[in-house]
Amino acid sequence: MSTRIRQISQDEILVEVDGTKVITQSECPHRKGRLRFGVVNARRMSIICPLHQSSFDLRTGRRLSGPACGPLRVLVLGDEGDEGDEGDEGDEGETAETEM
């Protein structure tokens, strides 16, 4: 299983897990830990904050464990092999967005 975290702006990171791409906020909602240094669990599709080990589901943004805080904002872009690659217009069925 391959994973990669890349800073794409001051406020967002791109997390890639076996071809699935997720854009999420760059800071943990608990105490602003920098998630680009987090640990991705590819099997659970989650990310763990390096500061206080809060764990979040990368599909929904829901906190799975750790100190109480709000969810992550996430935008799931889908798999690289999907027909709805990035840049396709009118393919809203391929993305799911969760906001605080």
Summary of the structure (lengths in Angstrom):
residues: 100
radius of gyration: 13.0
end to end distance: 29.2
largest distance: 39.4
contacts: 299
relative contact order: 0.19
helix: 6%
strand: 40%
